[in-house]
């Protein structure tokens, strides 16, 4: 079953977001297996990220690669990511 993951990092800027994505690309971890949809949204300095994953296991496996990168750039979470089971998903 697919899951929706919502991240609420503290003080996420476009520069920091782009640095994280660059590091993931450079390390060969982007796009990760199981990631179905990724979006970054909000206002500068308060950006949020939501993703749809094919499974919780694939999300957790990616988290092992993402965590050290977040630590390197000094990004902290105001709370753990919110994980929600998806009841229905449609693409148009």
C-alpha positions as CSV (number, residue, x, y, z in Angstrom):
1,X,0.0,0.0,0.0
2,X,1.3,3.5,-0.9
3,X,1.9,6.0,1.8
4,X,2.0,9.8,2.0
5,X,4.9,11.3,3.9
6,X,4.9,14.9,5.0
7,X,8.0,16.6,6.2
8,X,8.0,19.8,8.3
9,X,11.7,20.8,8.5
10,X,12.7,23.9,10.4
11,X,13.7,26.9,8.4
12,X,14.0,25.1,5.0
13,X,15.2,27.6,2.3
14,X,15.4,27.1,-1.4
15,X,19.2,27.1,-1.2
16,X,19.2,24.4,1.4
17,X,16.6,22.3,-0.4
18,X,18.7,22.6,-3.7
19,X,21.9,21.6,-1.8
20,X,20.2,18.5,-0.4
21,X,18.9,17.5,-3.9
22,X,22.4,18.1,-5.4
23,X,24.0,15.9,-2.7
24,X,21.4,13.1,-3.3
25,X,22.0,13.3,-7.1
26,X,25.8,13.3,-6.7
27,X,25.7,10.3,-4.4
28,X,23.4,8.4,-6.8
29,X,20.5,8.3,-4.4
30,X,18.0,10.3,-6.5
31,X,15.5,9.3,-7.5
32,X,15.2,6.5,-4.9
33,X,13.4,3.2,-5.6
34,X,9.7,3.4,-4.6
35,X,9.3,7.2,-4.7
36,X,6.2,7.8,-6.8
37,X,5.8,11.6,-6.3
38,X,7.8,14.4,-4.7
39,X,6.8,18.0,-4.2
40,X,8.4,20.9,-2.3
41,X,6.1,23.9,-1.5
42,X,5.5,26.8,0.7
43,X,7.2,30.1,1.4
44,X,11.0,30.8,1.4
45,X,12.4,29.8,4.8
46,X,9.4,27.7,5.6
47,X,9.4,25.2,2.8
48,X,7.7,21.8,3.3
49,X,8.0,18.5,1.4
50,X,5.4,15.9,0.7
51,X,6.0,12.5,-1.0
52,X,4.1,9.4,-2.1
53,X,6.0,6.1,-1.6
54,X,5.1,2.7,-2.9
55,X,5.8,1.2,0.5
56,X,6.9,2.1,4.0
57,X,9.9,-0.2,3.6
58,X,11.2,1.7,0.6
59,X,10.7,5.0,2.4
60,X,12.7,3.7,5.4
61,X,15.5,2.5,3.2
62,X,15.8,5.9,1.6
63,X,15.8,7.5,5.1
64,X,19.0,5.7,5.9
65,X,20.6,7.6,3.0
66,X,18.8,10.9,3.5
67,X,19.4,11.2,7.2
68,X,23.2,11.7,7.0
69,X,22.8,14.3,4.3
70,X,20.2,16.3,6.3
71,X,22.7,16.2,9.2
72,X,25.6,17.5,7.0
73,X,23.6,20.5,5.9
74,X,22.2,21.2,9.4
75,X,18.6,20.6,8.6
76,X,16.4,19.6,11.6
77,X,12.8,18.4,11.7
78,X,10.4,20.2,14.0
79,X,8.7,16.8,14.3
80,X,9.1,13.3,12.8
81,X,7.7,12.9,9.3
82,X,4.0,12.3,9.3
83,X,3.1,9.0,7.6
84,X,-0.4,8.3,6.2
85,X,-1.8,5.3,4.4
86,X,-3.2,6.3,1.0
87,X,-6.8,5.2,0.4
88,X,-7.1,6.4,-3.2
89,X,-4.7,7.9,-5.7
90,X,-5.6,9.2,-9.2
91,X,-3.5,10.9,-11.8
92,X,-5.0,13.0,-14.5
